[in-house]
Amino acid sequence: MDEEVSIINSNTRNEKIKNFLVQNKNKLIILVLTILIILAGAYSFDKYKTNKKKEISNKFNLTTLEYSENIRNITAVKLIEIIKEKDSTYSPLSLYFIIDNKIISDQNEINSYFDILIDKTKIDLEIKNLVIYKKALFNADTASESDLLNILNPIINSESVWKAHSLYLIGEYFYSKNEKQKSKE
């Protein structure tokens, strides 16, 4: 008797599953297709981002390898394009290459590129603080006291690893201006 009841229960269960699948066939097909489309879209987007990163990498490497004094303006244009791409790796490297090789001499223009990196580029917080610190270093010779403090303020008011360096930079700034009391503070 128990065998007959279990066979009937099994047949009933199978019939219920079959009826569910028949009644919801369109919904299940749409669900499977939606999942496949989402997976294909995610894969395509990841592939696009990877290719974009490789493209920027190749552009940066080619530009820096071909750099010479003769093509200074072309190099500047290419590196500025990379900065405007807002890539977390190659945008900062492009700006540093411009500064190290003195490709652009206009301080306001360089500061605008620092601002792109700081405000518009998605970079890690400590890397962002490093960029802020480098902006302060770049401006330390010509900036006023309030400008330098405004630049370094986000680092000074945080627990960043660059806080001690920023405070030291401010101390050195005051010392160079013969304001020894402020330097000590």
ZILIN-V844268 format. One record per residue. N is the residue number from 0. RES is the residue in three letters. NEAR is the number of other ideal C-beta (glycine too) atoms within 12 Angstrom. D_LAST is the distance of its C-alpha to the last C-alpha in Angstrom with 2 decimals. Layout:
N,RES,NEAR,D_LAST + N,RES,NEAR,D_LAST
//
This chain:
0,MET,7,93.75 + 1,ASP,8,90.05 + 2,GLU,9,90.32 + 3,GLU,10,91.76 + 4,VAL,11,89.03 + 5,SER,12,86.28 + 6,ILE,13,88.02 + 7,ILE,14,88.26 + 8,ASN,14,84.58 + 9,SER,14,83.62 + 10,ASN,14,85.79 + 11,THR,14,84.42 + 12,ARG,14,80.82 + 13,ASN,14,81.63 + 14,GLU,14,83.35 + 15,LYS,14,80.39 + 16,ILE,14,77.98 + 17,LYS,14,80.45 + 18,ASN,13,80.82 + 19,PHE,14,77.02 + 20,LEU,15,76.62 + 21,VAL,13,79.49 + 22,GLN,12,78.31 + 23,ASN,15,74.65 + 24,LYS,14,75.37 + 25,ASN,12,73.81 + 26,LYS,14,70.66 + 27,LEU,15,70.23 + 28,ILE,13,70.81 + 29,ILE,13,68.23 + 30,LEU,14,65.70 + 31,VAL,15,66.29 + 32,LEU,14,66.09 + 33,THR,14,62.85 + 34,ILE,14,61.27 + 35,LEU,14,62.53 + 36,ILE,14,61.21 + 37,ILE,14,57.75 + 38,LEU,14,57.69 + 39,ALA,14,58.93 + 40,GLY,14,56.34 + 41,ALA,14,53.46 + 42,TYR,14,54.76 + 43,SER,14,55.21 + 44,PHE,14,51.72 + 45,ASP,14,50.23 + 46,LYS,14,52.43 + 47,TYR,14,51.34 + 48,LYS,16,47.62 + 49,THR,14,48.31 + 50,ASN,14,50.33 + 51,LYS,21,47.71 + 52,LYS,21,45.06 + 53,LYS,17,47.50 + 54,GLU,19,48.24 + 55,ILE,29,44.60 + 56,SER,23,44.14 + 57,ASN,17,47.21 + 58,LYS,28,46.18 + 59,PHE,33,42.75 + 60,ASN,21,44.30 + 61,LEU,19,47.10 + 62,THR,31,44.86 + 63,THR,25,42.49 + 64,LEU,14,45.42 + 65,GLU,17,47.32 + 66,TYR,25,44.42 + 67,SER,14,45.24 + 68,GLU,13,44.45 + 69,ASN,9,47.86 + 70,ILE,19,47.11 + 71,ARG,21,43.48 + 72,ASN,16,44.20 + 73,ILE,18,46.14 + 74,THR,29,43.39 + 75,ALA,29,40.84 + 76,VAL,19,43.14 + 77,LYS,30,43.71 + 78,LEU,40,40.06 + 79,ILE,28,39.19 + 80,GLU,24,42.01 + 81,ILE,39,40.52 + 82,ILE,41,37.11 + 83,LYS,22,38.99 + 84,GLU,29,40.79 + 85,LYS,25,37.52 + 86,ASP,30,38.26 + 87,SER,26,35.55 + 88,THR,26,36.15 + 89,TYR,34,37.58 + 90,SER,37,35.75 + 91,PRO,34,32.35 + 92,LEU,30,34.26 + 93,SER,42,36.01 + 94,LEU,41,32.87 + 95,TYR,29,31.38 + 96,PHE,30,34.75 + 97,ILE,37,34.70 + 98,ILE,30,31.27 + 99,ASP,17,32.08 + 100,ASN,21,35.42 + 101,LYS,18,34.32 + 102,ILE,31,37.16 + 103,ILE,28,35.59 + 104,SER,13,33.64 + 105,ASP,15,32.89 + 106,GLN,20,29.22 + 107,ASN,15,30.02 + 108,GLU,20,32.75 + 109,ILE,32,30.58 + 110,ASN,28,27.97 + 111,SER,21,30.94 + 112,TYR,37,31.87 + 113,PHE,35,28.39 + 114,ASP,24,28.83 + 115,ILE,28,32.22 + 116,LEU,39,30.79 + 117,ILE,31,27.96 + 118,ASP,18,30.04 + 119,LYS,20,33.62 + 120,THR,28,33.90 + 121,LYS,18,34.31 + 122,ILE,25,32.05 + 123,ASP,15,30.43 + 124,LEU,19,27.06 + 125,GLU,19,25.21 + 126,ILE,23,27.07 + 127,LYS,28,26.09 + 128,ASN,31,22.39 + 129,LEU,28,23.08 + 130,VAL,38,24.79 + 131,ILE,38,21.87 + 132,TYR,35,19.56 + 133,LYS,32,22.31 + 134,LYS,39,22.58 + 135,ALA,37,18.95 + 136,LEU,29,19.63 + 137,PHE,31,22.84 + 138,ASN,29,21.33 + 139,ALA,30,18.19 + 140,ASP,16,20.20 + 141,THR,16,21.66 + 142,ALA,25,19.60 + 143,SER,14,17.79 + 144,GLU,21,14.21 + 145,SER,13,15.77 + 146,ASP,21,18.20 + 147,LEU,33,15.83 + 148,LEU,24,13.85 + 149,ASN,20,17.37 + 150,ILE,32,18.57 + 151,LEU,35,15.94 + 152,ASN,22,15.82 + 153,PRO,26,18.73 + 154,ILE,35,17.18 + 155,ILE,26,13.73 + 156,ASN,15,15.82 + 157,SER,20,18.20 + 158,GLU,13,18.78 + 159,SER,25,19.66 + 160,VAL,16,19.85 + 161,TRP,28,18.04 + 162,LYS,23,14.85 + 163,ALA,18,13.29 + 164,HIS,24,14.67 + 165,SER,32,13.36 + 166,LEU,26,9.68 + 167,TYR,21,10.58 + 168,LEU,32,12.48 + 169,ILE,35,9.85 + 170,GLY,24,7.76 + 171,GLU,21,11.30 + 172,TYR,30,12.18 + 173,PHE,22,9.81 + 174,TYR,18,10.92 + 175,SER,18,14.43 + 176,LYS,19,14.27 + 177,ASN,10,13.48 + 178,GLU,16,10.32 + 179,LYS,13,8.73 + 180,GLN,11,6.45 + 181,LYS,18,5.06 + 182,SER,19,5.50 + 183,LYS,11,3.80 + 184,GLU,11,0.00
//
